[in-house]
Amino acid sequence: MKKVLIGLLGVSLDMGTRENRWERWRPTVSLFQHDDLLIDRFELLSQARFRKLASTVSEDIEQVSPETKLNEHLVEFKDPWDFEEVYAALYDFARDYDFRDDEEYYIHITTGTHVAQICLFLLTESNHFPAKLIQASPSKKNRDSIGTYNIIDLDLSRYEVLANRFQDEIVESQALLKAGIATKDESFNKLIERIEKVSLRSAAALLLTGPTGAGKSQLAKKVYELRKQKHQLTGSFVEVNCATLRGDAAMSTLFGHKKGAFTGAITDRAGLLKEAEGGLLFLDEIGELGLDEQAMLLRALEDKSFMPMGSDSLVTSHFQLICGTNRSLQKSIKEGLFREDLLARINIWNFELPGLKDRAADIEPNIDHELKKFANDSGRVLRFNVESKNQYLKFATSADATWQGNFRDLNASIHRMATLADTARIGSETVQEEIDLLKNQWHASGRDKDMDVLSSVLDDAELSLIDPFDKPQLANVVLVCRDSRSMAEAGRKLYAVSRQTKKVANDSDRLKKYLAKFSLSWEKVVANS
């Protein structure tokens, strides 16, 4: 195949019109002096103001390689360091050039500004130039020699080891987000893959949703560590639980204040938004933030500026934002407790973290992780014996384990058993004690929740007339009703099994009659949600 070279005129390196130019290494001319590199055609790209130099270079190439056909092309750009201008000029040339399948193309990247070299690389990598790159170098020992050259093929399919290194980096990043825990749950692993991609490709706000204890705070820290590791953040990780912010303290904590802004403000305070400059701000329980603070936060996100309390001038801060919540912000908007425009701003990427009960396959690796943490903190290395571990896992993955506090419950549970173990092995007796403790803890908590639900639709006198046996069931029915769009939908959920045996499944009527037993109606149940 014919070899075709495309290259920019080197207005500095190729310089010279006098006879002594042959005493210098000139990259463009030198490529045609190698006996093992026979070039059939050369497309020389230059600007009109360097026409004389281009002619001299062409003449010298004809002298050293008479068999090479030369074509000169004018490629104009006013500023050779303007990336957009240079890229556009080279792109236009590549688009208009008639590339042939029976020719082999090489792009010379020794000459031109660094900007031009980068543009040539990008256009070759994207196959706008269907070519290989060629780099010329002078000899270190003999300056007037023809030097050397290297050919770079950008076909990455040839570099399996390199491609594997990129894949290994992705795996390492995902492992960091999972705190090094070898999770097995397929849906959770897919979620982490998505978060890893978004974290490294976007600086937009992230919204982490899910129940309390699902790991939102830990994940936010890991996103920060990942972006910091990749040099995408330069500042600090700043975290605050919005449920702890109230009144002037909320404004001051987030946005700062000037001395004397309010009683007790004896010095200036920068505020957490300023503290997070160049870094990442994690606002946990964002749904608890007051409406005034929400309005200030919205402006800070849109304008990158805000007004500290008692200040007459704006303060700027650039940071990435991650928000966490365990409540429905859409419901809060309907209740007038959350701004719809702020939700739109922080909800660009929304990731819902599942609770521990929904990740049964990940309970065992998380147990191992908690034991390692305990060993690091206490200096005691403990293990379950085979029987006791199976005993604990059987319970932990059963319907009896509600894991209401999610990973916080698991962490506390492992800590208790490891602390009480008298030897390096956690035995069956210790495990059974822990299982009994968790059952009682969750049962008591469930009872309290049931009473909270029932108290919202019945007064004390009405509640006193209901048997303890009926209370958990009625509380569940109320919750299902509130989570449904209609009585028919609620009925289908509640009678999902028995309705299959009926010729006419009148779910709404059955539910209506059940509620009536307790002097309740559909309207009363959903009105108090």
Helices and strands as residue ranges (DSSP letters): E 2-8, G 19-23, H 27-30, G 31-33, E 41-46, G 48-50, H 51-64, E 69-74, H 83-96, E 103-108, H 114-125, E 132-137, E 148-152, G 156-158, H 160-177, H 186-201, E 206-209, H 216-229, E 237-241, G 242-244, H 247-255, H 272-275, E 280-284, G 286-288, H 291-303, E 305-306, E 315-316, E 320-325, H 329-334, H 340-346, E 349-352, G 356-358, G 360-362, H 363-378, E 383-384, H 386-396, H 407-420, E 425-426, H 428-455, H 460-463, H 470-482, H 487-494, G 498-501, H 507-516, H 522-527
